[in-house]
């Protein structure tokens, strides 16, 4: 029950987060180049592009890969979205414990 509460709180908090990314006005190649240099925000943005299938085929494993890189640098939104992938078993092996850890870390 606590996990679902944390999830709801996290969703509420992230709903107001501006990720600083306007996909319509930014070239995906440019974002990928920034992501490849270790830019955590760009890594998250590429993850979201693959997560949503925005201008590319939806690809949960690639989304998870980019979220992992960004989350490892402390990006809260990436931690949350990676947690969702683990919770749902999309692009990664389903792992409720890991999902809970990531989502609670993001909420904290």
Buried (B, 14 or more C-beta within 10 A) or exposed (E): EEEEEBBEBBEEBBEEEEEEBEBEEBEBEEBBEBBEEEBBBBBBBBBBBBBEEEEEEBBBEBBBBBBBBBBEEEBBBBBBBBBBBBBEEBBBEEBEEBBBBBBBBBBE
